Amino acid sequence: MDTNPLALNFQIPALESEQPPEWLPLIPADTFTGRDQRTWHNPEPTSVIIATQAPGLDLPLDIEHATELKGPKGEKAEAYGWFPIAELENRNGVIWGRIEWNTEGRDLILGKKYRYYSPAFKFNAAGQVIRLVSVGLTNRSNLHELPALNRQSEEEPSMKLILAALGLAADADEATAVSTINTLQTQHQTALNRQAPDLTQYVPKETHQLALNRAEDAEQKLVNNQTEALENSAIALVDDGIENGKIAPANRDHFLGLCSQQTGFDQVKALLDTAPKVMAAEQKPKDALPNTQAGKLSAEELAVCSQLDLTEDEFIAVRDDA
């Protein structure tokens, strides 16, 4: 995990042709020691370069590390040149950078206003270099002169403040803090999404109601068509039963009533498929009356009772109501 930046100091190379140097070494190879006798490690210079390039920001060349010291406070932190991150190089383990001087920076060097430059980098708890953050011109080569950059212990108070802001215990580790931050970001994004819903997932109320009405109309038309088809099928079935002498003409309406639902239609059809012919041809003119006496059932009606599992009284009640 990145910690606070730390600065090293190097002397600016001797000028050639009255021009400031174009390439400068920024991070030594392997293990190196600062002026305060602390040691750092650069075992993976290529990884350091990649991590430095990740934010997509060129490295500023400022004065006395103003970028790291004054910038966070909102104070002036001007750049006097830039190190393009795309031109950082790993030369046998040493990280080099090409400097693009601006007019003010070139004048400072040619006028010998500053003698040293001091790259600031981030490192982890093991002292391994993570990435470069900036480079500063300086005339003070003692790292103790730069407390905000070289005192790693300053990480602790700031980390405690972060943990407190997150509602975590003071001894919570970095992984817990990162996990909590990620959770908060997810919750924040979810809240934003609720405030601004995806319009592609919704339709205006009027449009929705119109579609609903059309669906209901279509459904009702389907029901009507099915009802009409069932009625036509029932008429054809009952009339065919009368024609074949299986239903008395006087019972036509009764059987049509039984066929008003699909279940009844299926039962009557099954009955007629197996029922015997109970009326002779001369007995079944359409205006003929059933050959029954009041309160008694004909042979045909008794056959119907048997097929539909009805008592005589139940059949008579249904017949007379019809």
KATADA-V201877 format. One record per helix or strand. SS is the DSSP state (H for helix, E for strand). FROM is the first residue (numbers start at 1). TO is the last residue. If there is no record, write none. Layout:
SS;FROM;TO, SS;FROM;TO
This chain:
E;6;7, E;10;11, E;16;16, E;19;19, E;23;27, E;30;33, E;39;42, H;45;54, E;59;63, H;66;69, H;71;73, E;81;83, H;85;87, E;89;91, E;94;101, H;103;110, E;116;123, E;128;138, H;143;145, H;147;150, H;154;165, H;174;195, H;199;201, H;205;243, H;249;258, H;262;274, H;281;283, H;299;308, H;312;321
